Amino acid sequence: MEEMRQRSEEKGLGTSGEDLEWGLVVGYGPGITLEAILLRALPNKAIR
């Protein structure tokens, strides 16, 4: 994760990964169970 954050910082991106602010994690459980979690990315550097 640290390498990903450093590469994003070198490219001038605001967040780690692809500079996306929101993400979604989806999990499938037994039967017809579906769980989803909405994630929000933190900035690479603190805003001052």
RALIN-V625576 format. One record per run of one state. SS is the DSSP state (A for helix, B for strand, O for the rest). FROM is the first residue (numbers start at 1). TO is the last residue. If there is no record, write none. Layout:
BEGIN
SS | FROM | TO
SS | FROM | TO
END
This chain:
BEGIN
O | 1 | 1
A | 2 | 10
O | 11 | 14
B | 15 | 15
O | 16 | 21
B | 22 | 28
O | 29 | 33
B | 34 | 40
O | 41 | 42
B | 43 | 43
O | 44 | 48
END
